[in-house]
C-alpha cells in the first residue's frame, strides 16, 4: 500500500508518520519544504518519499515528476492545513476549502486511472457532520455557510465546510 499523506509535518501528521513508518507501507509525503520533513524521511528512508507541493495550489502545486509519483498512491490521508485559529476568512477558505477541492481533484484522477482504495480526511474532532447525508448533502459549500456553522469563526467554518465538500465528492465517486 502506498499512502499519500498531506500535512505530514503538522502536529497530527508527524505522529501519524511515526506510526506508519513502523508498518509495511510506503509513504509519499506532500510537503512545501523538504528540509522540514527530513527528520520524517529519516525514520524509514527506504519507505518514505517526499514530494514538493502546496495544498493551496491546483494539482497541489506538483511538478510532473512528483505528480506521477502521487498518482501511484492507493490511499490519501489528508490532514493538511495551517493550525491558526486567527486565519481570515479568505486565507481559511484558500487553505481548507480550496485545498480540499484540489485534493479531491487528485483523488478523482487516481480513481479514474487505477482505483483509489481509501480517502481519509482529518477535519477536526468538533465537526458537527457525520454520515447522515440529509444534514449536509445539498449545501453549496463554495457559496453558502451551512446553518450549523453560522456564527463560528472562519477557521472552523472553512474546516467544516471542507469536511462537507469531501463527503459530497466522495459520495459521488462511490456512486460511479
Secondary structure, 3 states (H helix, E strand, C coil): CEEEEECCCCHHHHHHHHHHCCCCCEEEEEECCHHHHHHHHCCCCCCEEEEECCCCCHHHHCCHHHHHHHCCCCEEEECCCCCCCCCCHHHHHHHHHHHHHHHHHHHHHHHHHCCCCEEEECCCCCCCCCCCHHHCCCCCCCCCCCHHHCCCCHHHHHHHHHHHHHHHHHHHHHCC
